[in-house]
């Protein structure tokens, strides 16, 4: 697409022939969508470039051996299973980086939508070989993010009718933190802290090293008075200590429903409570019925299966 093909239609190097469109050439509405999703366009574009580099240390030997360079096609992203959609903006970024201004792309289904098997999620027209070069990287983003959104939506459904909200953790794939957090929101969940800087979470090792839950809490309050703080407890006695000093949020680690209900009774609305540890969809309603404010589910991001999405070339 970017140079005249040799007569045998086998270019000398696909790496040199992808457009590699810079961020400055991306549509403003796509950049705005990424920004609104909490996905810094600069970081997202850099991540796409790095992901494509994994596939392109040299030629795409399959696509350029089998497909004439002048061929063009339209391809559709099609849901192979029911689920909740997320990550299509990043998938679009992949195609626009690889194919540049020549690509035609539409996304009829917005992120956060509940989709059904057979739904067309994205359509893209451009050079056939380059579409296939971009295919897997674009699908990796869309399938992964949609899997997280789908898992989150299942928890949201399990908690329907209660006041509890499902919340994620920092148990994310390295480099995918912002995308994972966005996908959780697409599924209807709530984000916990994104980094170590925007909230203090005092866990058991901090407590041990500091000499107790109150000592650890007060040290954080003294050094970072404006930073939100959550303290993990394993006993109701630790909760009582924190209630006495006005801790605003407490994580109840591996407590059974009876202990959680007692924690809610003791706190009487003085602190927000989050349940964590060994929680399942089957027990979600029981835990929510105790009156906790949040349910922490690391599996939303560390164990969610991908949503099956395929790219099909139109005949």
N, C-alpha and C positions, 0 to 999 in steps of 0.2 A: 504493500500500500504506500510505502514511502519512497520507493525507487523503482525504476524499471526492472522487471524480472529478467534474468538471463533466459536464453531461448529454451533451455530445458526446464524452466520454471522452478529451479532450485536455487534460492538466494544464497549468498555467501555466508550470511550470518544473521539469524533471527534477532539476536541481542541488539545488533545495530539497526534492525529494521522496525522494532516496536517504536511507537511514537515517543514514549516516555514523557508524556505531557506534564509540564510543571504545574504546581499548585496555582500559579497565577492564571492559568488557562482554564481552570475549572469553572463551571457555571456558578454565578453568585448565589443562586437559590440552593444549590447543593452545599456550598460552603456555609450558608446560613442554617441549613438543616443540620449539618454536622455540629455547628456551634450550639444550636438550641438543644441538641441531644447530649451536650456535655462532652462531645468528642472534638478536641482541639484539631482544627483542620490541618495545621502544620504537623502535628504528631501523627494524625491518621494517615496523611499522605506519606510521611516518612516510613510508617509501618508497612504500608502497601508496597512501597519501593523495596523494602527489606524482604518482604514475603515473596515478591516476584523474583528477587535475586536468588532465593533458594531454588527456584525452578529453572532459572536461566543462567547457569554458569557458562553456557554455550548455546547452541541452537536448540529449538524445539524440534528435535529430529523426526518425530512422528508426524506433526502437522505439516512441516515443510516438505517432507518426502511424499506425502499422500495428497496434498491439496494444492492446485495451481495458485500462484500468487495473486492472480487477478480475481479469483472467485470471491463472491460476497454472499452473505446469508443472513437470515434472521433466526435468532434463538430465543427460547422462552425458558425462564425459571419456573418450574412446575412443582407444586407441593405433592409429595408422595405419601404424606400422612397429614392428619389433622394436627393443628398446633397454633401457636401464637407467633406472629412475625416480628423479627427485629434484625437490624444489621444491613438492610438493603441499601442504605446510603453509602456504606463502605464498599459493598459489592459494586455499586455504580462507580465509585471512585476508582476501583480496579480497572473496569472497562475503559473509562475515560483516560486513564493513564496509559494504558496499552494502545488504544486505538486513536486517541486524540480527537480532533474536531470532526473527523469523518464518522464517528459513531452516532447512531440514532438510538435513543433509549427512552423507554417509558416505564413507569412503575405505577400500575393502577391500584395497588393495594398498599396503604400506609402501614408503617411499623405500629405494632400494638394491636393489629387486627387479628381476630380469630379466623384462621383459614382452614379450608377443607381439602382433602385429597383431591387432586386434579385442578385446583385453582392455579391460574397463571399469575405469578407474582411480579415478574419483570420481563420485559422484552427488549432485545438489543439487536441492532442491525449494523453490520460492518464486514470487514474482511474475514472470511471464514477461518483461515488459519489463525489469525490473531484472536478471534473469538474463542477458539479452542485453547490457545495459549493462556488466556485470562480465566478460563472456565473454573479450574479447580481452586485457584486463589480466591476468586469471588465467592464461590460456593462455600469455601471453608469459613469465611466470615459470616455469611448468611445462615448456614446450617448451625454453626456454633451459637451465634447470638440468639437465633430463633429457638434453639434447644433450651437455653437458659430462660428465655421468656416463657416458653411452654411449661417448663418445670415450675416456674414462679406462679403462673396462672393456675396450676393445679392446687398449689397451696392456698392461693387467694380463694379459690372455690371451696376448699375444705374449711376455711375460716368464715365463710359467709354466714351472716346472722350474728356474728360476735363483734366485739370492739377491737379484737387483737389484730395486729398487722404483721405480716411476714417480713423479715428483714434479712439482708444478706450479710456477708462477712468479707474479710480480706483474703479469703481462700480462693484466689483467682489464678488463672494461668498467667505467668509472667508476661508482661507486655499487653495483656488483654484487660487490665483492670477497668479502664474507662468504658470499654465496650461491654464488659460483663455487667457493670453497674447500670449502664443504660438499658441493657436487655432486661434486667430485673424490673426496672421502672416500666418497660413496655408490657411486662407481664402483670403489672398491678402491685408489685412489691415496693418496699421502702429500703432505701440505702442506709447502711451504717456508715462509718467513716471510710473515706477513700484512701487516706494516707495516715502515717503515724503523726503527722503534724496537725491535722484538723480536729482531732479529738483525742483525749487521753482515755485509754482502756487499761485499767489496773487489774491485771490477772494474778493468778496464784503465785507465780514466780516473783512478781513485783511485791506482792504482799509478804512473801517469805523473806525477801531481801531487805524489806523496809521495817519489818518487825510488827506487822499488823495492818488491817484494812484502814483504820483511821490514820495511822502514821503515814501510810502511802498516800491516802487521799489528801491529807493536809500538806504534804510536800508538793504535790502537784498544784494544789490551790495556791500555795505560797509563790511558786516559781512561775506558773502560767495562770494567773487569776482569771483571764478572759476565755480560756479554752474549756469547752464542755468536757465533763468527766463522767465516766461510767466505771463502777467498781464491781468486780466479780466476787461473789460470795458462795460458799459451799454449805454454810449453816445459817440457821435463823438467828443465832446469837450475833454473828457478824452483821447481819442485816440490822439488828437492833442498834449496834454500835454506830452504824452509818446513819441511821435515822436520827440518832441523837445529835449528830454534827451537821445534819442538813444535806447529805449527799443527794444530788438531784436524780441520779439514775443508777440502778443496781441490776446486775446480771445474775440470775439465779442459775448456778451451774449444776446440772445433773440432779435436780430436785424432782421428787415425784409429785403428782398432782396435789396430794394432800398438803405437802410442804409448801407448794406454790400458793395454794388457797390460803394457808395460814400467813404466808408472806404478804399477800394482798390485804388480808385483814389487819395485820400489824401496821402496814404502811399507811393505810387509810387515805390513800391519795397523796401522801407527802412526797413520794418519789415514784418515778416511772420504773416499771419492772419488766425485765426481759427474760424469757425462758430460753435455756440453751442446753444442748447435750442430749443425744440419743433420741431426738424427736422424729416422728414419722407422720406421713399423711394419715395413717389410721388412728393415731393418737392426737391429731391436731385439734379436733373439736373439743376433746376432753381437756387438753391443756388450756385452750382459749377460754373454756368455761370457768377456769379458776379466777379470771379477771386480770391476767397479766396484759400489759400493753403491747408487747412485741414478742414474736417468736423468731429466734435466730436460727437460720438454716444454712449452714455452710455448703450443703449439697446443691443448692441452687446454682452455684458456680463451679464447684470442684468435681461434681459427679453428674451433672445433667447430660443425658444423651442428646446428641444432635437431632435436630428436626430434619427428616429426610427430604431434601430438595434436589431436583435434578435439572440439568440444562439440556433441552432438546432442540436440535436444529429442525427448523420446519422443512418439510419435503420440497 
